[in-house]
Amino acid sequence: MTPTMIRFTKMHGAGNDYIYVNTLLYNIPSPVEAAIKWSSRHKGIGSDGLVLIGRPVSADADFSMRIFNADGSEAMMCGNASRCIGKYLYEKGMTSSRTIRLETLSGIKTLNLHVCGQKVDSVTVDMLEPRFDVAGQFVPRTDAEAGGMLEAGGKLFKGTFVSMGNPHFVIFTDAEGLADVETYGRLLEHHEAFPARCNIEFAHLVEKDTLRTRVWERGSGITMACGTGACATAVAAAKLGVAGCSSKVVMDGGTLEIEWRETDNHVYLTGGAEFVFDGEIPLP
Ligand SMILES: N[C@H](CCC[C@H](N)C(=O)O)C(=O)O
């Protein structure tokens, strides 16, 4: 039997690269299996995961997004992919609106496209409110852990838990300490205080309102950038007085701009999005 061929688009936001499939045209019966197989950088397309663009359930949304990490686990939200979806929908003619309401597992996020000519130059995503206590995401077992002190690999880490729909643990360190992401990221991802695992950021203040962050993503490992991770870093920095409510977050693959707006308590993420290539691949 001839395998069903799926047309996909490879895109990245600050180097956080995903495979995008328009499920208005293609049905993916097992997105978990597809994410694992297609994300492989040696036996597949190669990516940080799989993003499905679809029709929303809610009448208050225009499109929907589902995101699967490279290990097949599904995440509640993806900031970099949200911007890429905005560019995808506008430049592929699926919408002519510069404001898109995107349904996600963590609510409807509004995208504002910054268009130059016929191209989307950058996108601002209303990431909604940060949360510091989400049931099932951070469950400290001791007072120390409740205070953000977690032990991993024989080392103690002081961090701040921030949920942007998906869970993040932000550890402020110095420039040398960023490398701890390679040694301790996986251990902290699987720490018992995170029943649903966690995305881990190691960050430090470079200059006023400029933060350098490296991220270990739940289900994908070290990525070049993480949009929700950049938001979590900026919110934690503002909460701790390390930075103000608007900051730049410099990640391995690029810089994202974050504003934690006092008027509505929403976090706004601004950054670019790039096409890499279109292709087709058989369903697994
Ligand atoms: N890279 C994404 C986050 C993916 C989060 C995923 N790793 C998880 O929460 O399981 C971003 O740009 O926000």
The ligand as an ORCA input file, in Angstrom:
! r2SCAN-3c Opt
* xyz 0 1
  N      10.118     25.756     22.894
  C       8.808     26.161     23.389
  C       8.449     25.569     24.707
  C       8.236     24.133     24.579
  C       7.909     23.663     25.940
  C       8.062     22.189     26.055
  N       9.473     21.794     26.088
  C       7.379     21.722     27.299
  O       6.910     22.577     28.074
  O       7.301     20.510     27.478
  C       8.672     27.675     23.462
  O       9.255     28.329     22.611
  O       7.952     28.153     24.357
*
